[in-house]
Amino acid sequence: MRSRLSVVAARSASLRRGFVTQ
Protein backbone atom coordinates (compact mmCIF):
# COMPACT_ATOMS: atom_id res chain seq x y z
CA MET A 1 0.00 0.00 0.00
CA ARG A 2 2.83 2.39 0.83
CA SER A 3 4.43 1.63 -2.54
CA ARG A 4 1.21 2.65 -4.30
CA LEU A 5 0.99 5.88 -2.31
CA SER A 6 4.60 6.61 -3.23
CA VAL A 7 3.88 6.03 -6.91
CA VAL A 8 0.80 8.24 -6.79
CA ALA A 9 2.73 10.98 -4.99
CA ALA A 10 5.54 10.79 -7.56
CA ARG A 11 3.00 10.99 -10.41
CA SER A 12 1.27 13.96 -8.79
CA ALA A 13 4.61 15.77 -8.43
CA SER A 14 5.48 14.94 -12.05
CA LEU A 15 2.14 16.28 -13.31
CA ARG A 16 2.49 19.40 -11.16
CA ARG A 17 6.01 19.98 -12.49
CA GLY A 18 4.74 19.53 -16.05
CA PHE A 19 2.01 22.12 -15.49
CA VAL A 20 4.46 24.55 -13.91
CA THR A 21 6.90 24.10 -16.79
CA GLN A 22 4.12 24.78 -19.29
N, C-alpha and C positions, 0 to 999 in steps of 0.2 A: 504493500500500500504506500509505503514511504517512497519507493522508487517511482510509483506513478505520480505522486504529488511533485516529486523533483522534476520529472519530465514535463509535467503541466507548467510548473513554475518557469522552467527553462524556455518552454514554447512561448509563454506569456511575455517573458523578457525579450525574446527574439522579435515577437510581433511588435512589441512596444518600440523596440530599437528601430525596426523597419519603418514604423510610422514616423518616428522622430526624424529619421534620416530623410524621409520623403519631405 
